[in-house]
Amino acid sequence: MASVCPLFRTLANTPQVWNTISMAKYPDHPSWYHANPAVQLFLQQCRACENPESIFRDAFEVFFMQGNVEALYGMRIAATAGHMEAAYIVGLLGMSGIGQSKEDALEFLCSLNQRNNIDMKGTRDALRRRLSRVSVARHIVDMFYYGKIKFNHCRLVTTTNGVLLLKAGLLKQR
């Protein structure tokens, strides 16, 4: 359609379209798409137009995989834009005193709950799947394990191939 109708082509390239377009078809690792320039262009355009999923993916990688706590700012931007996994992480970490006060985290979660119908179980399951596919920076695992972030029944387990797992089922370390 875009190749036939100039108006449609113009509308399809507006920032609002790129900001709301779904990235679900493309897995979390854009480096897998180096052979396909069209996909690379699509992902770059989503990033440039501040697509919430794109912001979340970048912040997720920087926080969990590279261990940079500053990425929580990007998580909060994605959460404010309506990204549920980002909202769940911001709320969880905020309630643990990471990145903001507990009162601010509770207020943030309440405002999100009023604006959106949050599926906590679905969000938690999606986040668990996402975290199961990445290696988490050691000091981020330590934040969860040594009491800065408290989960019930947390313990570290080393598997036969040397992978360090947080038994709560959320994190793993190379």
C-alpha positions, 0 to 999 in steps of 0.5 A: 500500500505504501508503494502505491499511495503517497499519502499512506507512505507519508502517514506510515513514516510519522513518529507516532506510528513508529512510537506505537508499532509493535516490535514483538515479531523481532527478538530482543537481540538486534545483532541477530539481524545484521544480514537484513538491513531492512530489519536493522532500519526498522529497529533503528527507526523505532529507537529514534522515535522513542518506541517504549518497547525499544527504550525498554529493550535498551534499558533492560540490556544496560541494567541487567546485562551490563549492570548500569543502574543509570538505565533505570531512568530508561525503564521509568520512561518506558513504564510511563509510556505504558510498557508493563514489564518496565513498570513491573521492574520499576515498581519492584526495584523502587519498592526495594529502595533502588533508584527511588524511595518506596513512597515514590515507587508506590505512587508510581505503581498506583498511577499506572494501575489507574491508567492501565489494566495491569496483568501482573501474572502475565507481566511477571511471566513475560519478564521471567522468560526475558530474564531466563534468556540473558546473563545478568551482571554479577553485581546486579545478582548481588543486589538481589541476593545480599538483601538490597532487593528481597525475594522470598526463598532466594538462594544462589545455585551453581549448575554443572556448566558453571551458570550461577542462578538465583533460585527465585527463578529470575536471574542467571549469571555466566 
